[in-house]
Amino acid sequence: MIYSLRCWYSIIQSFINSVHVLMPITYDIKTDFLYKKGKAEGKAEGIEEGMERKSRIVVARGYEKGLSLEEIAELADMPVEWVIAVIREIETEK
C-alpha cells in the first residue's frame, strides 16, 4: 500500500489532533524556577528602592530642620557623601 505525501500528512495531522485533545498540557508557572527567581529579584529590588526613597525623605527633613550632615547620615544610615549628593539634588530642584 503506497500512500501519497498528502495522505501521510492527513494521517499524522489527525493523530496529533486526537493526542492534543486527550493529553492537554498544563503548566503551573508559579512553580517554575525562573519565575520564582524573577519574582524574588523584583521583590528585593522593590524593597531596596523603598528604603532609598525613605532615606531621601529623612535627608530632606533633616536638612530642613538644620541638622548637621553627620547627624543626617546617621539617621538615614547612609554615608555622608551620599547625603551631600541628595542635598545637592534637593537644592537644584528648588
N, C-alpha and C positions, 0 to 999 in steps of 0.2 A: 504494500500500500504506500503510494507516494503522495505526500501532502505538499501543497504549494506553500510558499513563504507566507502568503496572506492567510492561509488556513492555520498554519502554526501560530501566527501572531494572534489570531482569533481565539485559539485554544488556550494559549498562555494568558491572554488578557482575561478570559472568563475565569481561569483558575485564580489569578491574582485578585479579581473582584470578589470571588467567593471566600478566599482566605482573609481578605480585608474585612469583610462583614463578620466572619466568625471569630477573628482574633484582633479586636481593636487594640491599638497601642495606647496605653495610658502611662503618663509620667508625671510624678509629683515634683514640680520644680523646686519646692521648698526643701526637699531632701538632697538636692544637688550640691556637691562640694563647692563649685564655683559660685553658685547663688549665695550660699551661706558665707563664703569668703567675702564676696562683694557687699553683702548686707552688713557684715561686721566692719569692713573698712569704711563704709558710708556712715555707720553709726559713730565710729571713732572720730572720723573727720568732722561730723556734726558737733560732737562734744568738744572737740578742740576749738572749732570756730566759736562756739558758745562761750567757752572760757576766755578766749581772746576778746570777744565783744564785752564781756563783763569786766575784764581788766581795763579795757579802754574807758569804760564808764567810770571805774574807780579813779583812773588817772585824771579824767576830765573834772570830776567832782573835787578831788584833792587839789588840783591846780586852781579851781575856782575859789576854794577856801584858803588858799595861800600856803599850803603845806610845802615843805622842802622836797626836793627831788628824791632824797634818800627815804623820806617818810612815805612818799607816794609809791616808790619802788617796793618798799617793804609791804605796804598794804596790798599792792597789786600782785605781789610775788613775781616780779619781773626785774630784769637788770635796769640800772639807771639809764643806760644808753637807749634802751627801748622806750623808757618813759620820756626821755628827751625827744625822741623821734615822734612819739604820739603827740606831745605838746606842740611840736612844730607843725604837725598836721592840723591840730586844733586852731593854731594861730593863723594858718593860711586859709582855713575855711571861714574865718570871721571877716 
